[in-house]
Structures are given as C-alpha cells and as structure tokens.
Amino acid sequence: MSTLTPASLTLAEQMKQIGPQGNLLEVVNTLAQYNEIDIDAPYVMANDRFTDVSSKVISLPTIGTRRINRGSAGGVGRTAQLREFIEIMEARPWIDTLLLDSEPDGGVQARLNQIGLFIEAMAQAKATHLLYGDHATDGETINGFLTRTSDSSQVNVTKSGGSGSKTTSLLLVEWDPKRCSLIYPKAVPNGEAANRMVYSALGVSEYDNGRQRIVDEDENAFDALESVIRVAFGIKLLDDRNIHRLANIESTGSSNTLADTGKIDELVYAINKLTSKGRNAVIYCNADVKSQFDIYALEHLLGCTVSKDVFGQPVTMFRNIPIRLVEAITSTETALA
C-alpha cells in the first residue's frame, strides 16, 4: 500500500495559525495545484476489490469469399486478458490532544486545517501517479498515462522536435467507459462502516479514528486524535488508440512549441488517430503549454476558440475539445529519443 507519511504538528506550527483574537485561522494553501483530470474522467467500479480483469480484442477473424461448389475459410477472433491494478494511498493525520485541548473549539478548526493540507497533498500525488506512475519501479503504483506512452515508436506517441531536459508533454484522452476510464475498487460490505462514521465515494474515504496512543521516536507515548484518509484508483485502458501523447514540446522559447510553424498540425493528426476522432476527448497540459494555446488563440483563432464553463469562466478549446490545466505535468521532462 502506498502511504503518505505525516509529520507531527508542532506547537511552533500551531502558533503560526493563531489569529489576533486567539482563534485559529483558516489556512490558505499557497501550494495548491490545478489538476483537472477528475473533471472529465468517467469512474467505473472494478470487478474485483483491488484489480479489474477485462478482455480486449487483439485480432479479428479472417473473412473469405464464397464461390460456387467451394467453401469459405473459417477463423476466430482472438482476445487477450487485461488486468489493471488499483493503487491505494493512505494518510493518517494526527494532532496531540495537549494542543487540541487548549483550543476554544476543542481543536475542530486545527484538525480541519491539517486534514485539508493532507487532502491537497494526496490529490497532487494522485495526479502525478496518473501521469508518471511506474509499476516496474514501485510495485504498489499504477502505470500512468505518460508511462504507458514513453516509447517514441508507439503509434500513439508524436514527437514535437524539442530536446534536452526542459520539454513537456500534452496528453490527449478520449474518455469512454468501455475503452478508457478510471476505476475504483469494487464495493464490498465490511465491518468498518458499522463501527465508525465513514464517508466513501468512488474510492475515496475519510473517517475519524478517534483518540489513539502514539509513540514518538524516543518510544515515549502520548494521546492524539487521528483521522484516516484513503483514495483508491486505477486506469482501465482497453484501446491504446484512446490516448495520444505529444512529447518533446519545448516549455519556453519560440522553437518546437505549439506556436512554432506547423507544430499545431501535429495535434490535428493526433486527434484523427483517436478511436472516435475526438469525440469526448480532452486535452491535458501544464501551464506552459496552456499559455501557448492561449497565445495562439489570441494571435490566430485558427481552430482555437474560447468558450465558457457553467460558472462563466473562460475555457480555451481546440476544435471544440476543451484544454484542461494539469500542473502535475512537468516542464522538465527529458525528451524521448
């Protein structure tokens, strides 16, 4: 199980959150990121608790012609079994009861502040693993989308000409519950929910573990209030044509960016290689590439348009495909050979 290990909340850290009236302040997380994959991705429940097993077609049957007094060739289609792994992240934020007992509200706001930071850290780790997770390196981690498209010889990988260690990627995903989706564990009744207040949805759960005996590094014990946060997720990709990676995009400058001559054409070719030619597709990129899209839209408006979401906020589109911001995509990738 992949675990996010919390550091203890110290008195010095707690003092930073105390306002003028002696009450705890709500903490503004300046390290928060936008990772918008969950806006579009369909979640499908796996058919097992921690894995999902499916069959994918690898070859179609041979079809022959029929002549008079002659038979036709027979054949069968062939399939292969695909097993997708579900990754589990867990965090156990706790706070010393000595700190909590001194707060006017019994430590409610202090716990919320701490839990909020862990949730943000977990969300960022999940986004990173959905992209760069490598099961070969860490057996408890899934293979992310960019790990699955790390060979430039793959038909769903296009190189954009950049080189060195300051390139980035654009990920094009055509979501489809049957061909390409995210998965969460199969719902299995257990005794945990009967004993605690458990909030669970699509593989995400949180519950108050109550007062626990914690042992410090010197083997001395103290009491703390503990929460348990878990998120379980995986990728189900039955058709490799549902994703396409544009790699080796220069993060800065004018050469080998999307604004460079002819480079935007590579995205058009990539869209037309998708299973449904862009239907239900989404473009995921970091702030550097999204800025390249926005600047291109301002200068050209050739294929790029700006729409609005349900909240009235602008959304850059390319051929009616929304462009989402995923800050977990780095601008310091080493270019694919």
Residue pairs with C-beta under 8 A, 6 or more apart in sequence:
1 88
1 90
1 140
2 87
2 88
2 89
2 90
2 138
2 140
2 141
3 89
3 90
3 91
4 89
4 90
4 91
4 118
4 121
4 122
4 125
6 91
6 92
6 93
6 94
6 118
8 94
8 96
8 216
9 95
9 96
9 99
9 110
9 114
11 99
14 99
14 110
17 24
17 25
17 27
17 110
17 113
18 24
18 25
19 25
22 104
23 104
23 105
23 109
24 103
24 105
24 109
24 110
24 113
26 109
26 113
27 113
27 116
27 117
29 116
29 117
29 120
31 120
32 120
33 120
33 123
33 124
33 127
33 327
33 328
34 325
34 326
34 327
35 123
35 124
35 126
35 127
35 325
35 326
35 327
35 328
36 284
36 324
36 325
36 326
37 127
37 130
37 284
37 324
37 326
39 324
40 173
40 175
40 282
40 322
40 324
41 173
41 175
41 181
41 182
42 175
42 176
42 177
42 181
42 182
43 181
43 182
43 183
43 184
43 202
43 203
44 52
44 177
44 181
44 182
44 183
44 184
44 236
45 183
45 184
45 185
45 186
45 187
46 52
46 84
46 86
46 183
46 184
46 185
46 186
46 234
46 236
47 53
47 54
47 186
48 186
49 185
49 186
49 188
50 85
50 86
50 88
50 185
50 232
51 83
51 84
51 85
51 86
52 83
52 84
52 86
52 183
52 234
52 236
53 81
53 82
53 83
53 84
54 81
54 82
54 84
54 236
54 238
55 79
55 80
55 81
55 82
56 79
56 80
56 82
56 238
56 239
57 77
57 78
57 79
58 78
58 79
58 80
59 77
59 78
60 77
61 75
61 76
61 77
62 73
62 75
63 75
64 72
64 73
65 72
66 72
82 238
84 142
84 183
84 234
84 235
84 236
84 237
85 135
85 142
85 234
86 142
86 183
86 184
86 185
86 203
86 232
86 233
86 234
87 129
87 133
87 140
87 141
87 142
87 232
87 233
87 234
88 140
88 230
88 231
88 232
89 122
89 125
89 126
89 230
89 231
89 232
90 228
90 229
90 230
91 118
91 121
91 122
91 228
91 229
91 230
92 209
92 226
92 227
92 228
92 229
93 111
93 114
93 115
93 117
93 118
93 226
93 227
93 229
94 212
94 214
94 224
94 225
94 226
94 227
95 107
95 110
95 111
95 114
95 224
95 225
96 214
96 222
96 223
96 224
97 107
97 211
97 222
97 223
97 224
97 225
98 222
99 107
99 110
100 106
100 107
100 110
100 111
100 225
101 107
103 109
103 110
107 225
111 225
111 227
115 206
115 227
115 229
118 229
119 229
122 229
122 231
124 328
126 231
126 233
127 326
127 327
127 328
128 144
128 328
129 141
129 142
129 144
130 142
130 144
130 145
130 182
130 233
130 235
130 328
131 144
131 145
131 146
131 147
131 171
131 326
131 328
131 329
132 144
132 146
132 147
132 328
133 141
133 142
133 143
133 144
133 147
134 141
134 143
134 144
134 147
135 141
135 142
135 143
142 233
142 234
142 235
143 235
144 235
145 171
145 173
145 235
145 243
145 245
146 169
146 171
146 245
146 329
148 235
148 237
148 240
148 243
149 156
149 157
149 243
149 244
149 245
149 247
150 336
151 157
151 336
152 159
152 247
152 336
152 337
154 240
155 240
155 241
155 273
156 240
156 241
156 243
156 244
156 245
156 273
157 244
157 245
157 247
157 336
158 244
158 245
158 246
158 247
158 266
158 269
158 270
159 247
159 248
159 335
159 336
160 246
160 247
160 248
160 249
160 250
160 256
160 258
160 263
160 266
161 248
161 250
161 255
161 256
161 260
161 263
162 248
162 249
162 250
162 255
162 256
162 335
163 248
163 335
164 334
164 335
165 332
165 333
165 334
165 335
166 250
166 251
166 252
166 331
166 332
167 247
167 248
167 249
167 250
167 251
167 331
167 333
167 334
167 335
168 249
168 251
168 285
168 286
168 288
168 289
168 329
168 330
168 331
168 332
168 333
169 245
169 246
169 247
169 248
169 249
169 285
169 329
169 333
170 245
170 246
170 249
170 258
170 267
170 283
170 284
170 285
170 289
171 243
171 244
171 245
171 283
171 284
171 285
171 326
171 329
172 243
172 244
172 245
172 246
172 267
172 270
172 271
172 274
172 281
172 282
172 283
172 284
172 321
173 180
173 242
173 243
173 281
173 282
173 284
174 180
174 242
174 243
174 274
174 275
174 276
174 278
174 279
174 280
174 281
175 181
175 242
175 280
175 281
175 282
176 239
176 242
176 275
176 276
176 280
178 238
179 237
179 238
179 239
179 242
179 275
180 236
180 237
180 238
180 239
180 242
180 243
181 235
181 236
182 233
182 234
182 235
182 236
183 233
183 234
183 235
183 236
184 202
184 203
184 232
184 233
184 234
185 203
185 232
192 198
192 207
193 200
196 207
196 208
196 209
197 207
197 208
198 205
198 206
198 207
199 205
199 206
199 207
200 206
203 230
203 231
203 232
203 233
204 230
204 231
204 232
205 228
205 229
205 230
205 231
206 227
206 228
206 229
206 230
207 227
207 228
208 225
208 226
208 227
209 226
209 227
209 228
210 225
210 226
211 223
211 224
211 225
211 226
212 223
212 224
212 225
212 226
213 221
213 222
213 223
214 221
214 222
214 223
214 224
214 226
215 221
216 222
237 243
239 275
241 273
241 274
241 275
242 274
242 275
244 270
244 271
244 273
244 274
246 266
246 267
246 270
247 333
247 335
247 336
248 256
248 335
248 336
249 256
249 257
249 258
249 263
249 289
249 292
250 256
250 257
251 288
251 289
251 331
251 332
252 288
252 331
254 260
256 263
257 263
257 292
258 264
258 267
258 289
258 292
258 293
258 296
259 292
259 295
259 296
259 299
264 296
264 302
264 303
267 283
267 318
268 303
268 319
271 277
271 278
271 281
271 319
271 321
272 278
274 281
278 319
278 320
278 321
281 321
282 321
282 322
282 323
282 324
283 318
283 321
283 322
283 323
283 324
284 324
284 326
284 329
285 293
285 323
285 324
285 325
285 326
285 329
286 325
286 326
286 327
286 328
286 329
286 330
286 331
287 325
287 327
288 331
289 329
290 316
290 323
290 325
293 304
293 316
293 318
293 323
294 316
296 304
297 304
297 305
297 306
297 316
303 318
303 319
304 316
304 317
304 318
305 316
305 317
305 320
306 314
306 315
306 316
306 317
307 314
307 315
307 317
307 322
308 314
308 315
309 315
315 322
315 323
316 322
316 323
317 323
